[in-house]
Amino acid sequence: MNSSPFFQLWSEPLFQGIVFLTLVFIISLIIIYYLIYRRNPQFKSSFASVLSWLFITPFLFLMLGMKWPFPLILITLISIYGAKVFFQMTGMFHRSYFVLACYFALIVCGYAIYQGYDRLFELMPPLFFLGVCLIPMVRNSYKRMVQYIALTLVNFLLLWGFMHLGRILKMEHGVYLLIYIIILTEIFENVYLRVSRHFKKIKIVSELTPKRSLEGYIVAALITLAVAYLLRDLIPNPQNWWMLGTACFVFGSTGDTVLVFIRRDLGIRVYGSFVIGRGDFFTRIERLVFVAPACFYVINYLQGNIHP
């Protein structure tokens, strides 16, 4: 292990190999998509999506390679920024009481993960609900408070799910587990969209996501499982690769669909832009809000910490 107080994992051959292979893979995809984009402008969004990962990936690996608790701090800051974006999307950012309550609760979640207060982390949703229900009393107001409380609670619950990534990071080989989960989730999402674009005879939820098809879902699921098998040595229980792979594509698609109907109901497609104009911040993390807790409990089950 590296004796540096910061970049702890960068001396590990496995971590170095993952960084190198990931960057080579992304650069190869960029070249392929660029050649396709030159011939067919409809692939502009695909090219932008892959290109954006060339900017995100080095920063992500830089933070994950740092000594604990710096990766947890990153997860907490991402959660707080995600909460800010959600409040801005819903027009609630000026409701400072609700905004600050959500920020504070996410910081408490990060602290609970750091200290190993698992029970406190798991109790945060009901405790937060109780806390935000007190805000109308403090403000001595009832107008639209039910709507504010509901949106604030949805916001917190989504980010509370995302913060399970911090709990995964704290596990043995947690960084590699997290990399494994992110790779599988992103592969599923990108393949799902690309295949659905060309094979869209059978729609799954046509009113919510008309561009996604059953054919795309099946192909993406199979490819995700294949990648889960190929990368199985990254996880503590390689023989159970299929369980994590299944969790990634099932709950990844669920998270995306849930955020779609929230956006559509609020009349918001994309709020601002994030990295080369491809989607907003929530577009990047929405799949993980359900994948993270699902994988966390699957891993605990495989390690014998949860009994049926």
NUBALUM-357714 format. One record per residue (C-alpha): x, y, z; residue in one letter; residue number from 1. Coordinates in steps of 0.1 Angstrom, whole numbers, plus 5000, padded with zeros to 4 digits. Layout:
X/Y/Z/type/seq
X/Y/Z/a/NUM
...
***
This chain:
X/Y/Z/type/seq
5000/5000/5000/m/1
5011/5036/4993/n/2
5023/5054/5025/s/3
5009/5086/5011/s/4
4982/5101/5033/p/5
4961/5108/5003/f/6
4965/5086/4972/f/7
4963/5053/4990/q/8
4953/5030/4962/l/9
4974/5044/4933/w/10
5003/5020/4941/s/11
4981/4989/4938/e/12
4986/4972/4904/p/13
4949/4962/4903/l/14
4937/4998/4907/f/15
4963/5010/4881/q/16
4952/4983/4857/g/17
4915/4993/4861/i/18
4923/5030/4854/v/19
4944/5022/4824/f/20
4919/4997/4808/l/21
4889/5020/4815/t/22
4906/5050/4798/l/23
4917/5029/4768/v/24
4881/5016/4765/f/25
4866/5051/4767/i/26
4891/5065/4741/i/27
4884/5035/4718/s/28
4847/5042/4720/l/29
4852/5079/4714/i/30
4871/5071/4682/i/31
4844/5046/4670/i/32
4815/5070/4678/y/33
4833/5099/4662/y/34
4837/5080/4629/l/35
4801/5070/4631/i/36
4790/5105/4640/y/37
4809/5119/4609/r/38
4787/5097/4587/r/39
4755/5099/4607/n/40
4748/5132/4627/p/41
4721/5113/4646/q/42
4748/5098/4667/f/43
4758/5132/4681/k/44
4743/5125/4715/s/45
4760/5091/4717/s/46
4793/5107/4708/f/47
4788/5135/4735/a/48
4779/5109/4761/s/49
4811/5089/4756/v/50
4832/5120/4753/l/51
4819/5133/4786/s/52
4831/5102/4804/w/53
4867/5111/4793/l/54
4864/5142/4815/f/55
4845/5126/4844/i/56
4865/5093/4847/t/57
4900/5107/4856/p/58
4884/5129/4884/f/59
4864/5099/4896/l/60
4894/5077/4898/f/61
4915/5104/4914/l/62
4889/5107/4943/m/63
4884/5070/4947/l/64
4921/5064/4949/g/65
4924/5088/4979/m/66
4926/5076/5015/k/67
4894/5071/5035/w/68
4873/5092/5042/p/69
4880/5114/5012/f/70
4859/5092/4989/p/71
4830/5094/5014/l/72
4833/5132/5015/i/73
4831/5132/4977/l/74
4799/5111/4978/i/75
4784/5134/5004/t/76
4792/5165/4984/l/77
4777/5150/4953/i/78
4746/5142/4972/s/79
4743/5178/4985/i/80
4748/5191/4950/y/81
4722/5167/4937/g/82
4697/5179/4963/a/83
4704/5215/4952/k/84
4697/5206/4916/v/85
4665/5189/4925/f/86
4653/5219/4945/f/87
4662/5241/4916/q/88
4643/5218/4892/m/89
4612/5219/4914/t/90
4613/5256/4920/g/91
4619/5251/4957/m/92
4655/5264/4960/f/93
4643/5296/4976/h/94
4626/5276/5004/r/95
4656/5279/5025/s/96
4643/5260/5056/y/97
4636/5229/5035/f/98
4668/5232/5015/v/99
4690/5236/5046/l/100
4672/5207/5064/a/101
4679/5184/5035/c/102
4716/5195/5033/y/103
4720/5189/5071/f/104
4703/5155/5069/a/105
4727/5144/5041/l/106
4757/5156/5061/i/107
4744/5135/5091/v/108
4741/5105/5068/c/109
4777/5110/5057/g/110
4788/5113/5094/y/111
4768/5081/5103/a/112
4786/5062/5075/i/113
4820/5075/5087/y/114
4813/5066/5123/q/115
4797/5032/5115/g/116
4763/5043/5130/y/117
4743/5020/5107/d/118
4712/5022/5127/r/119
4712/5060/5126/l/120
4717/5060/5088/f/121
4687/5036/5084/e/122
4665/5057/5107/l/123
4672/5089/5088/m/124
4642/5088/5065/p/125
4616/5088/5093/p/126
4637/5112/5114/l/127
4639/5135/5084/f/128
4602/5133/5077/f/129
4595/5143/5114/l/130
4620/5172/5111/g/131
4605/5187/5079/v/132
4570/5183/5093/c/133
4580/5207/5121/l/134
4590/5234/5096/i/135
4554/5247/5090/p/136
4551/5251/5128/m/137
4584/5271/5129/v/138
4573/5292/5099/r/139
4537/5295/5113/n/140
4524/5288/5078/s/141
4503/5262/5061/y/142
4501/5274/5025/k/143
4515/5248/5001/r/144
4533/5231/5030/m/145
4521/5196/5020/v/146
4537/5201/4986/q/147
4569/5214/5000/y/148
4572/5186/5025/i/149
4564/5159/4998/a/150
4590/5173/4974/l/151
4616/5177/5001/t/152
4611/5141/5013/l/153
4613/5127/4978/v/154
4645/5147/4972/n/155
4661/5134/5004/f/156
4650/5098/4998/l/157
4666/5098/4964/l/158
4699/5111/4977/l/159
4697/5088/5008/w/160
4696/5059/4983/g/161
4725/5073/4964/f/162
4745/5077/4997/m/163
4745/5039/5000/h/164
4775/5042/4977/l/165
4794/5055/5008/g/166
4784/5024/5028/r/167
4797/5002/4999/i/168
4829/5021/4999/l/169
4834/5014/5036/k/170
4833/4976/5029/m/171
4863/4955/5023/e/172
4875/4961/4987/h/173
4847/4988/4986/g/174
4864/5009/4959/v/175
4865/4979/4935/y/176
4829/4971/4944/l/177
4819/5006/4936/l/178
4838/5007/4903/i/179
4822/4974/4894/y/180
4787/4987/4901/i/181
4792/5020/4882/i/182
4806/5002/4851/i/183
4777/4977/4850/l/184
4751/5004/4855/t/185
4765/5027/4828/e/186
4770/4998/4803/i/187
4734/4988/4808/f/188
4720/5023/4803/e/189
4741/5031/4772/n/190
4734/4998/4755/v/191
4697/5000/4764/y/192
4694/5034/4747/l/193
4714/5025/4716/r/194
4696/4992/4709/v/195
4662/5008/4716/s/196
4669/5034/4691/r/197
4671/5008/4663/h/198
4648/4981/4676/f/199
4617/4996/4692/k/200
4588/4974/4682/k/201
4577/4965/4717/i/202
4575/4994/4742/k/203
4577/4988/4779/i/204
4563/5020/4794/v/205
4555/5040/4762/s/206
4539/5070/4780/e/207
4570/5075/4802/l/208
4599/5065/4780/t/209
4588/5061/4744/p/210
4624/5057/4731/k/211
4630/5026/4752/r/212
4620/4991/4741/s/213
4618/4956/4754/l/214
4643/4945/4728/e/215
4668/4971/4740/g/216
4662/4960/4776/y/217
4668/4923/4769/i/218
4700/4930/4749/v/219
4713/4954/4775/a/220
4706/4930/4803/a/221
4725/4902/4786/l/222
4755/4924/4778/i/223
4755/4937/4814/t/224
4755/4901/4827/l/225
4784/4892/4803/a/226
4804/4922/4816/v/227
4796/4913/4852/a/228
4810/4878/4845/y/229
4842/4892/4828/l/230
4849/4916/4857/l/231
4838/4892/4885/r/232
4873/4891/4901/d/233
4867/4927/4913/l/234
4841/4915/4939/i/235
4847/4894/4970/p/236
4823/4866/4959/n/237
4831/4861/4922/p/238
4808/4832/4919/q/239
4778/4855/4927/n/240
4785/4879/4899/w/241
4751/4873/4884/w/242
4733/4887/4915/m/243
4751/4921/4914/l/244
4748/4922/4876/g/245
4710/4916/4879/t/246
4706/4942/4906/a/247
4724/4968/4884/c/248
4702/4964/4853/f/249
4669/4959/4872/v/250
4673/4988/4896/f/251
4692/5009/4871/g/252
4663/5010/4847/s/253
4639/5016/4877/t/254
4658/5046/4889/g/255
4658/5061/4854/d/256
4621/5056/4849/t/257
4612/5070/4883/v/258
4631/5102/4876/l/259
4615/5104/4841/v/260
4580/5105/4855/f/261
4590/5130/4882/i/262
4605/5152/4855/r/263
4575/5148/4832/r/264
4550/5155/4859/d/265
4569/5187/4868/l/266
4573/5196/4831/g/267
4611/5195/4832/i/268
4632/5175/4808/r/269
4667/5188/4815/v/270
4678/5214/4840/y/271
4709/5231/4828/g/272
4737/5210/4814/s/273
4764/5188/4829/f/274
4796/5181/4810/v/275
4796/5189/4773/i/276
4759/5197/4773/g/277
4747/5161/4777/r/278
4719/5160/4803/g/279
4719/5176/4837/d/280
4735/5165/4870/f/281
4706/5142/4879/f/282
4709/5124/4845/t/283
4743/5112/4858/r/284
4732/5099/4892/i/285
4696/5090/4888/e/286
4703/5053/4881/r/287
4724/5049/4912/l/288
4697/5061/4936/v/289
4681/5026/4934/f/290
4711/5006/4923/v/291
4733/5016/4953/a/292
4709/5004/4981/p/293
4700/4973/4961/a/294
4737/4963/4957/c/295
4745/4972/4992/f/296
4719/4947/5006/y/297
4728/4921/4980/v/298
4765/4923/4991/i/299
4755/4920/5027/n/300
4733/4890/5020/y/301
4762/4873/5001/l/302
4785/4880/5031/q/303
4760/4864/5055/g/304
4751/4897/5072/n/305
4714/4894/5062/i/306
4694/4862/5066/h/307
4662/4854/5047/p/308
***
